[in-house]
Structures are given as structure tokens and as C-alpha cells.
Amino acid sequence: MGRRRGEALEAAILEAAWDELSERGYANLTVDSVARRAGTSKPVLYRRWADKQKLVEAAVVRRNVIQLITPADTGSLRGDLIATLTEASEKQGPFLAQLSLLLSGYFAETETSFAELREMILAGRRSGRDEIMERAIERGELDPAKLTPRIASLPFDLLRGETMMTLRPVAPEVIEEIVDTIFLPLVRWSPGSPDTGRGRGDR
């Protein structure tokens, strides 16, 4: 095999970093172990990434572990949320929960959270959550004054928390409870609220 350069070398290093992270976790991963696995030297890695943190971040981003899920468009906020949460749970929930555990040392070292890592990975791309909420506002299904960023993310945060506890896809009845019992009562229009902001769906 010829000497690797440029993108081929970088891809090999990041693949090695990902494998080390998957097997050892962040706390036990070292730049030296990644270099050995990639068949290169530590100076080669340090020319590209300033430290272990940056190397791991690049490996996670390259792996595209947080894949954007196309938000469901069922015609209702409830339907959109249940369908989208179900797909997210089945496709990536347990894996992301395991990744959070592997990266626990990273979060402690950088004093960041999974939410901040997620924003870095998505790199400013609009999330499916935002699209769902915007459509619901247009249909007049929720009161935008009640939709703070924290509340908008609540169904997805609860889904992630449930997955962290079980390390398996979330049961349909739990997803329905998150949507029907917890989230929707927080954002629906209250009796007597001004209706000037309601959309076509509330006629």
C-alpha cells in the first residue's frame, strides 16, 4: 500500500479515532493510541488537530452520528411529533445514548453538553423540530408566545432521556404520553387568549 496523504490520511486517522472512541471511551483514548491504530505518528495528528478534544470532535462530525431525520408532515402537530419521535427513537436513539456514555469524559473535560455537541455537528442546519413547530404555528395549533426554545426541545429531550435509561427504542405509549400529557398542554392556546396570531388551521 502506498503512502497515504491528504484526505486519505485524514480519513484513516479519523476512522481510527472513531474506533478507539467506540472501544475505549473518551477517557481512555489517547492521541498516541489513535496514531498507532492509524499507522502514523503523533506529530502528523497534531499538525491537523490541536489536541485530543479537537480530534474526537472531528471524528464524531465525520461519522455523521446525528443524522437529520426528515420531519413527518401528517397535517397535525400531534401526528408530526409522534411520527418523527418514533423514527428518531428507532433509527438513532440507543446509539446516541451509548455515544453519550462514551463521551462522558469529553463533556466533563470541556464543560459542555450533548446539546452543544449536537449544534456543532449540525453546523447551523435547521432542525426538523423547528420545521414541525413552524408548520404548527401556521396552522394555528399552538401559541407561539408559549413556545420557548426549551419547551420546543422538550419532546426530543424527554425522548433522549428515556433512551438513556433503557438503551433501546422508546415504546409507542411513552412517546404518546410525552406528546399528549406533557408537551401539547404546554403550548396549546388557552381559553381567552388573543387569537390574532392564529393561522388558517384554527378557523
Disulfide bonds with the S-S distance in Angstrom:
none
